[in-house]
């Protein structure tokens, strides 16, 4: 996978992103990176067990494209992926809102 570069919003330093993961309560994972210059933290997304399971299912469906021999099979598989991807994005946004609300309430 090609390295991803980012420009820090705080200090404008350009750097290669090194993704980190931290386990929060209730088996929630925070996926984030830190600017090496000013140490500002940027959260990419949060994930929970349900989301991680959906990611596995989506990956499995992507592998099944190799076994699609007709356009109908291909389209049916793509429809399943689109449906699960939409569910994943909804869960991702919902979880982010919940987590950020908790940390705003706690003051950081």
Phi and psi in radians as a Rosetta constraint file:
Dihedral C 1 N 2 CA 2 C 2 CIRCULARHARMONIC -1.210 0.35
Dihedral N 2 CA 2 C 2 N 3 CIRCULARHARMONIC 2.355 0.35
Dihedral C 2 N 3 CA 3 C 3 CIRCULARHARMONIC -1.048 0.35
Dihedral N 3 CA 3 C 3 N 4 CIRCULARHARMONIC 2.501 0.35
Dihedral C 3 N 4 CA 4 C 4 CIRCULARHARMONIC -1.774 0.35
Dihedral N 4 CA 4 C 4 N 5 CIRCULARHARMONIC 2.306 0.35
Dihedral C 4 N 5 CA 5 C 5 CIRCULARHARMONIC -1.813 0.35
Dihedral N 5 CA 5 C 5 N 6 CIRCULARHARMONIC 2.616 0.35
Dihedral C 5 N 6 CA 6 C 6 CIRCULARHARMONIC -2.413 0.35
Dihedral N 6 CA 6 C 6 N 7 CIRCULARHARMONIC 2.740 0.35
Dihedral C 6 N 7 CA 7 C 7 CIRCULARHARMONIC -2.024 0.35
Dihedral N 7 CA 7 C 7 N 8 CIRCULARHARMONIC 2.109 0.35
Dihedral C 7 N 8 CA 8 C 8 CIRCULARHARMONIC -1.100 0.35
Dihedral N 8 CA 8 C 8 N 9 CIRCULARHARMONIC 2.289 0.35
Dihedral C 8 N 9 CA 9 C 9 CIRCULARHARMONIC -1.251 0.35
Dihedral N 9 CA 9 C 9 N 10 CIRCULARHARMONIC -0.401 0.35
Dihedral C 9 N 10 CA 10 C 10 CIRCULARHARMONIC -1.502 0.35
Dihedral N 10 CA 10 C 10 N 11 CIRCULARHARMONIC -0.811 0.35
Dihedral C 10 N 11 CA 11 C 11 CIRCULARHARMONIC -2.075 0.35
Dihedral N 11 CA 11 C 11 N 12 CIRCULARHARMONIC -0.053 0.35
Dihedral C 11 N 12 CA 12 C 12 CIRCULARHARMONIC 1.168 0.35
Dihedral N 12 CA 12 C 12 N 13 CIRCULARHARMONIC 0.276 0.35
Dihedral C 12 N 13 CA 13 C 13 CIRCULARHARMONIC -1.240 0.35
Dihedral N 13 CA 13 C 13 N 14 CIRCULARHARMONIC 2.352 0.35
Dihedral C 13 N 14 CA 14 C 14 CIRCULARHARMONIC -1.690 0.35
Dihedral N 14 CA 14 C 14 N 15 CIRCULARHARMONIC 2.272 0.35
Dihedral C 14 N 15 CA 15 C 15 CIRCULARHARMONIC -2.619 0.35
Dihedral N 15 CA 15 C 15 N 16 CIRCULARHARMONIC 2.867 0.35
Dihedral C 15 N 16 CA 16 C 16 CIRCULARHARMONIC -1.505 0.35
Dihedral N 16 CA 16 C 16 N 17 CIRCULARHARMONIC 2.247 0.35
Dihedral C 16 N 17 CA 17 C 17 CIRCULARHARMONIC -1.278 0.35
Dihedral N 17 CA 17 C 17 N 18 CIRCULARHARMONIC 2.284 0.35
Dihedral C 17 N 18 CA 18 C 18 CIRCULARHARMONIC -2.058 0.35
Dihedral N 18 CA 18 C 18 N 19 CIRCULARHARMONIC 1.837 0.35
Dihedral C 18 N 19 CA 19 C 19 CIRCULARHARMONIC -1.209 0.35
Dihedral N 19 CA 19 C 19 N 20 CIRCULARHARMONIC 2.405 0.35
Dihedral C 19 N 20 CA 20 C 20 CIRCULARHARMONIC -2.139 0.35
Dihedral N 20 CA 20 C 20 N 21 CIRCULARHARMONIC 2.748 0.35
Dihedral C 20 N 21 CA 21 C 21 CIRCULARHARMONIC -2.310 0.35
Dihedral N 21 CA 21 C 21 N 22 CIRCULARHARMONIC 2.342 0.35
Dihedral C 21 N 22 CA 22 C 22 CIRCULARHARMONIC -2.195 0.35
Dihedral N 22 CA 22 C 22 N 23 CIRCULARHARMONIC 2.367 0.35
Dihedral C 22 N 23 CA 23 C 23 CIRCULARHARMONIC -1.501 0.35
Dihedral N 23 CA 23 C 23 N 24 CIRCULARHARMONIC 2.179 0.35
Dihedral C 23 N 24 CA 24 C 24 CIRCULARHARMONIC -1.807 0.35
Dihedral N 24 CA 24 C 24 N 25 CIRCULARHARMONIC 3.022 0.35
Dihedral C 24 N 25 CA 25 C 25 CIRCULARHARMONIC -0.995 0.35
Dihedral N 25 CA 25 C 25 N 26 CIRCULARHARMONIC 2.756 0.35
Dihedral C 25 N 26 CA 26 C 26 CIRCULARHARMONIC 1.099 0.35
Dihedral N 26 CA 26 C 26 N 27 CIRCULARHARMONIC 0.527 0.35
Dihedral C 26 N 27 CA 27 C 27 CIRCULARHARMONIC 1.023 0.35
Dihedral N 27 CA 27 C 27 N 28 CIRCULARHARMONIC 0.590 0.35
Dihedral C 27 N 28 CA 28 C 28 CIRCULARHARMONIC -1.635 0.35
Dihedral N 28 CA 28 C 28 N 29 CIRCULARHARMONIC 2.314 0.35
Dihedral C 28 N 29 CA 29 C 29 CIRCULARHARMONIC -1.815 0.35
Dihedral N 29 CA 29 C 29 N 30 CIRCULARHARMONIC 2.343 0.35
Dihedral C 29 N 30 CA 30 C 30 CIRCULARHARMONIC -1.764 0.35
Dihedral N 30 CA 30 C 30 N 31 CIRCULARHARMONIC 2.156 0.35
Dihedral C 30 N 31 CA 31 C 31 CIRCULARHARMONIC -1.826 0.35
Dihedral N 31 CA 31 C 31 N 32 CIRCULARHARMONIC 2.098 0.35
Dihedral C 31 N 32 CA 32 C 32 CIRCULARHARMONIC -2.666 0.35
Dihedral N 32 CA 32 C 32 N 33 CIRCULARHARMONIC 3.023 0.35
Dihedral C 32 N 33 CA 33 C 33 CIRCULARHARMONIC -2.494 0.35
Dihedral N 33 CA 33 C 33 N 34 CIRCULARHARMONIC 2.824 0.35
Dihedral C 33 N 34 CA 34 C 34 CIRCULARHARMONIC -2.198 0.35
Dihedral N 34 CA 34 C 34 N 35 CIRCULARHARMONIC 2.369 0.35
Dihedral C 34 N 35 CA 35 C 35 CIRCULARHARMONIC -1.166 0.35
Dihedral N 35 CA 35 C 35 N 36 CIRCULARHARMONIC 2.176 0.35
Dihedral C 35 N 36 CA 36 C 36 CIRCULARHARMONIC -1.222 0.35
Dihedral N 36 CA 36 C 36 N 37 CIRCULARHARMONIC -0.296 0.35
Dihedral C 36 N 37 CA 37 C 37 CIRCULARHARMONIC -1.481 0.35
Dihedral N 37 CA 37 C 37 N 38 CIRCULARHARMONIC -0.966 0.35
Dihedral C 37 N 38 CA 38 C 38 CIRCULARHARMONIC -1.890 0.35
Dihedral N 38 CA 38 C 38 N 39 CIRCULARHARMONIC -0.069 0.35
Dihedral C 38 N 39 CA 39 C 39 CIRCULARHARMONIC 1.207 0.35
Dihedral N 39 CA 39 C 39 N 40 CIRCULARHARMONIC 0.346 0.35
Dihedral C 39 N 40 CA 40 C 40 CIRCULARHARMONIC -1.221 0.35
Dihedral N 40 CA 40 C 40 N 41 CIRCULARHARMONIC 2.369 0.35
Dihedral C 40 N 41 CA 41 C 41 CIRCULARHARMONIC -1.688 0.35
Dihedral N 41 CA 41 C 41 N 42 CIRCULARHARMONIC 2.369 0.35
Dihedral C 41 N 42 CA 42 C 42 CIRCULARHARMONIC -2.138 0.35
Dihedral N 42 CA 42 C 42 N 43 CIRCULARHARMONIC 2.061 0.35
Dihedral C 42 N 43 CA 43 C 43 CIRCULARHARMONIC -1.504 0.35
Dihedral N 43 CA 43 C 43 N 44 CIRCULARHARMONIC 2.181 0.35
Dihedral C 43 N 44 CA 44 C 44 CIRCULARHARMONIC -1.412 0.35
Dihedral N 44 CA 44 C 44 N 45 CIRCULARHARMONIC -0.950 0.35
Dihedral C 44 N 45 CA 45 C 45 CIRCULARHARMONIC -2.922 0.35
Dihedral N 45 CA 45 C 45 N 46 CIRCULARHARMONIC 2.956 0.35
Dihedral C 45 N 46 CA 46 C 46 CIRCULARHARMONIC -1.987 0.35
Dihedral N 46 CA 46 C 46 N 47 CIRCULARHARMONIC 2.661 0.35
Dihedral C 46 N 47 CA 47 C 47 CIRCULARHARMONIC -2.437 0.35
Dihedral N 47 CA 47 C 47 N 48 CIRCULARHARMONIC 2.586 0.35
Dihedral C 47 N 48 CA 48 C 48 CIRCULARHARMONIC -2.134 0.35
Dihedral N 48 CA 48 C 48 N 49 CIRCULARHARMONIC -3.095 0.35
Dihedral C 48 N 49 CA 49 C 49 CIRCULARHARMONIC -1.015 0.35
Dihedral N 49 CA 49 C 49 N 50 CIRCULARHARMONIC -0.770 0.35
Dihedral C 49 N 50 CA 50 C 50 CIRCULARHARMONIC -1.068 0.35
Dihedral N 50 CA 50 C 50 N 51 CIRCULARHARMONIC -0.731 0.35
Dihedral C 50 N 51 CA 51 C 51 CIRCULARHARMONIC -1.190 0.35
Dihedral N 51 CA 51 C 51 N 52 CIRCULARHARMONIC -0.699 0.35
Dihedral C 51 N 52 CA 52 C 52 CIRCULARHARMONIC -1.123 0.35
Dihedral N 52 CA 52 C 52 N 53 CIRCULARHARMONIC -0.638 0.35
Dihedral C 52 N 53 CA 53 C 53 CIRCULARHARMONIC -1.145 0.35
Dihedral N 53 CA 53 C 53 N 54 CIRCULARHARMONIC -0.751 0.35
Dihedral C 53 N 54 CA 54 C 54 CIRCULARHARMONIC -1.067 0.35
Dihedral N 54 CA 54 C 54 N 55 CIRCULARHARMONIC -0.700 0.35
Dihedral C 54 N 55 CA 55 C 55 CIRCULARHARMONIC -1.050 0.35
Dihedral N 55 CA 55 C 55 N 56 CIRCULARHARMONIC -0.728 0.35
Dihedral C 55 N 56 CA 56 C 56 CIRCULARHARMONIC -1.101 0.35
Dihedral N 56 CA 56 C 56 N 57 CIRCULARHARMONIC -0.738 0.35
Dihedral C 56 N 57 CA 57 C 57 CIRCULARHARMONIC -1.129 0.35
Dihedral N 57 CA 57 C 57 N 58 CIRCULARHARMONIC -0.714 0.35
Dihedral C 57 N 58 CA 58 C 58 CIRCULARHARMONIC -1.131 0.35
Dihedral N 58 CA 58 C 58 N 59 CIRCULARHARMONIC -0.747 0.35
Dihedral C 58 N 59 CA 59 C 59 CIRCULARHARMONIC -1.062 0.35
Dihedral N 59 CA 59 C 59 N 60 CIRCULARHARMONIC -0.740 0.35
Dihedral C 59 N 60 CA 60 C 60 CIRCULARHARMONIC -1.090 0.35
Dihedral N 60 CA 60 C 60 N 61 CIRCULARHARMONIC -0.743 0.35
Dihedral C 60 N 61 CA 61 C 61 CIRCULARHARMONIC -1.122 0.35
Dihedral N 61 CA 61 C 61 N 62 CIRCULARHARMONIC -0.651 0.35
Dihedral C 61 N 62 CA 62 C 62 CIRCULARHARMONIC -1.085 0.35
Dihedral N 62 CA 62 C 62 N 63 CIRCULARHARMONIC -0.687 0.35
Dihedral C 62 N 63 CA 63 C 63 CIRCULARHARMONIC -1.149 0.35
Dihedral N 63 CA 63 C 63 N 64 CIRCULARHARMONIC -0.487 0.35
Dihedral C 63 N 64 CA 64 C 64 CIRCULARHARMONIC -1.268 0.35
Dihedral N 64 CA 64 C 64 N 65 CIRCULARHARMONIC -0.201 0.35
Dihedral C 64 N 65 CA 65 C 65 CIRCULARHARMONIC -1.030 0.35
Dihedral N 65 CA 65 C 65 N 66 CIRCULARHARMONIC -0.535 0.35
Dihedral C 65 N 66 CA 66 C 66 CIRCULARHARMONIC -1.126 0.35
Dihedral N 66 CA 66 C 66 N 67 CIRCULARHARMONIC -0.367 0.35
Dihedral C 66 N 67 CA 67 C 67 CIRCULARHARMONIC -1.779 0.35
Dihedral N 67 CA 67 C 67 N 68 CIRCULARHARMONIC 0.170 0.35
Dihedral C 67 N 68 CA 68 C 68 CIRCULARHARMONIC -1.526 0.35
Dihedral N 68 CA 68 C 68 N 69 CIRCULARHARMONIC 2.013 0.35
Dihedral C 68 N 69 CA 69 C 69 CIRCULARHARMONIC -1.800 0.35
Dihedral N 69 CA 69 C 69 N 70 CIRCULARHARMONIC -0.239 0.35
Dihedral C 69 N 70 CA 70 C 70 CIRCULARHARMONIC -2.214 0.35
Dihedral N 70 CA 70 C 70 N 71 CIRCULARHARMONIC 2.835 0.35
Dihedral C 70 N 71 CA 71 C 71 CIRCULARHARMONIC -1.093 0.35
Dihedral N 71 CA 71 C 71 N 72 CIRCULARHARMONIC -0.637 0.35
Dihedral C 71 N 72 CA 72 C 72 CIRCULARHARMONIC -1.105 0.35
Dihedral N 72 CA 72 C 72 N 73 CIRCULARHARMONIC -0.751 0.35
Dihedral C 72 N 73 CA 73 C 73 CIRCULARHARMONIC -1.115 0.35
Dihedral N 73 CA 73 C 73 N 74 CIRCULARHARMONIC -0.758 0.35
Dihedral C 73 N 74 CA 74 C 74 CIRCULARHARMONIC -1.040 0.35
Dihedral N 74 CA 74 C 74 N 75 CIRCULARHARMONIC -0.843 0.35
Dihedral C 74 N 75 CA 75 C 75 CIRCULARHARMONIC -1.143 0.35
Dihedral N 75 CA 75 C 75 N 76 CIRCULARHARMONIC -0.664 0.35
Dihedral C 75 N 76 CA 76 C 76 CIRCULARHARMONIC -1.131 0.35
Dihedral N 76 CA 76 C 76 N 77 CIRCULARHARMONIC -0.730 0.35
Dihedral C 76 N 77 CA 77 C 77 CIRCULARHARMONIC -1.148 0.35
Dihedral N 77 CA 77 C 77 N 78 CIRCULARHARMONIC -0.752 0.35
Dihedral C 77 N 78 CA 78 C 78 CIRCULARHARMONIC -1.098 0.35
Dihedral N 78 CA 78 C 78 N 79 CIRCULARHARMONIC -0.655 0.35
Dihedral C 78 N 79 CA 79 C 79 CIRCULARHARMONIC -1.105 0.35
Dihedral N 79 CA 79 C 79 N 80 CIRCULARHARMONIC -0.712 0.35
Dihedral C 79 N 80 CA 80 C 80 CIRCULARHARMONIC -1.103 0.35
Dihedral N 80 CA 80 C 80 N 81 CIRCULARHARMONIC -0.756 0.35
Dihedral C 80 N 81 CA 81 C 81 CIRCULARHARMONIC -1.097 0.35
Dihedral N 81 CA 81 C 81 N 82 CIRCULARHARMONIC -0.807 0.35
Dihedral C 81 N 82 CA 82 C 82 CIRCULARHARMONIC -1.043 0.35
Dihedral N 82 CA 82 C 82 N 83 CIRCULARHARMONIC -0.715 0.35
Dihedral C 82 N 83 CA 83 C 83 CIRCULARHARMONIC -1.137 0.35
Dihedral N 83 CA 83 C 83 N 84 CIRCULARHARMONIC -0.810 0.35
Dihedral C 83 N 84 CA 84 C 84 CIRCULARHARMONIC -1.199 0.35
Dihedral N 84 CA 84 C 84 N 85 CIRCULARHARMONIC -0.633 0.35
Dihedral C 84 N 85 CA 85 C 85 CIRCULARHARMONIC -1.130 0.35
Dihedral N 85 CA 85 C 85 N 86 CIRCULARHARMONIC -0.707 0.35
Dihedral C 85 N 86 CA 86 C 86 CIRCULARHARMONIC -1.110 0.35
Dihedral N 86 CA 86 C 86 N 87 CIRCULARHARMONIC -0.752 0.35
Dihedral C 86 N 87 CA 87 C 87 CIRCULARHARMONIC -1.092 0.35
Dihedral N 87 CA 87 C 87 N 88 CIRCULARHARMONIC -0.738 0.35
Dihedral C 87 N 88 CA 88 C 88 CIRCULARHARMONIC -1.056 0.35
Dihedral N 88 CA 88 C 88 N 89 CIRCULARHARMONIC -0.818 0.35
Dihedral C 88 N 89 CA 89 C 89 CIRCULARHARMONIC -1.114 0.35
Dihedral N 89 CA 89 C 89 N 90 CIRCULARHARMONIC -0.672 0.35
Dihedral C 89 N 90 CA 90 C 90 CIRCULARHARMONIC -1.111 0.35
Dihedral N 90 CA 90 C 90 N 91 CIRCULARHARMONIC -0.807 0.35
Dihedral C 90 N 91 CA 91 C 91 CIRCULARHARMONIC -1.107 0.35
Dihedral N 91 CA 91 C 91 N 92 CIRCULARHARMONIC -0.715 0.35
Dihedral C 91 N 92 CA 92 C 92 CIRCULARHARMONIC -1.041 0.35
Dihedral N 92 CA 92 C 92 N 93 CIRCULARHARMONIC -0.832 0.35
Dihedral C 92 N 93 CA 93 C 93 CIRCULARHARMONIC -1.175 0.35
Dihedral N 93 CA 93 C 93 N 94 CIRCULARHARMONIC -0.695 0.35
Dihedral C 93 N 94 CA 94 C 94 CIRCULARHARMONIC -1.109 0.35
Dihedral N 94 CA 94 C 94 N 95 CIRCULARHARMONIC -0.805 0.35
Dihedral C 94 N 95 CA 95 C 95 CIRCULARHARMONIC -1.123 0.35
Dihedral N 95 CA 95 C 95 N 96 CIRCULARHARMONIC -0.741 0.35
Dihedral C 95 N 96 CA 96 C 96 CIRCULARHARMONIC -1.044 0.35
Dihedral N 96 CA 96 C 96 N 97 CIRCULARHARMONIC -0.778 0.35
Dihedral C 96 N 97 CA 97 C 97 CIRCULARHARMONIC -1.064 0.35
Dihedral N 97 CA 97 C 97 N 98 CIRCULARHARMONIC -0.778 0.35
Dihedral C 97 N 98 CA 98 C 98 CIRCULARHARMONIC -1.105 0.35
Dihedral N 98 CA 98 C 98 N 99 CIRCULARHARMONIC -0.819 0.35
Dihedral C 98 N 99 CA 99 C 99 CIRCULARHARMONIC -1.123 0.35
Dihedral N 99 CA 99 C 99 N 100 CIRCULARHARMONIC -0.808 0.35
Dihedral C 99 N 100 CA 100 C 100 CIRCULARHARMONIC -1.157 0.35
Dihedral N 100 CA 100 C 100 N 101 CIRCULARHARMONIC -0.564 0.35
Dihedral C 100 N 101 CA 101 C 101 CIRCULARHARMONIC -1.149 0.35
Dihedral N 101 CA 101 C 101 N 102 CIRCULARHARMONIC -0.726 0.35
Dihedral C 101 N 102 CA 102 C 102 CIRCULARHARMONIC -1.083 0.35
Dihedral N 102 CA 102 C 102 N 103 CIRCULARHARMONIC -0.824 0.35
Dihedral C 102 N 103 CA 103 C 103 CIRCULARHARMONIC -1.268 0.35
Dihedral N 103 CA 103 C 103 N 104 CIRCULARHARMONIC -0.480 0.35
Dihedral C 103 N 104 CA 104 C 104 CIRCULARHARMONIC -1.225 0.35
Dihedral N 104 CA 104 C 104 N 105 CIRCULARHARMONIC -0.682 0.35
Dihedral C 104 N 105 CA 105 C 105 CIRCULARHARMONIC -1.119 0.35
Dihedral N 105 CA 105 C 105 N 106 CIRCULARHARMONIC -0.679 0.35
Dihedral C 105 N 106 CA 106 C 106 CIRCULARHARMONIC -1.391 0.35
Dihedral N 106 CA 106 C 106 N 107 CIRCULARHARMONIC -0.171 0.35
Dihedral C 106 N 107 CA 107 C 107 CIRCULARHARMONIC 1.501 0.35
Dihedral N 107 CA 107 C 107 N 108 CIRCULARHARMONIC 0.584 0.35
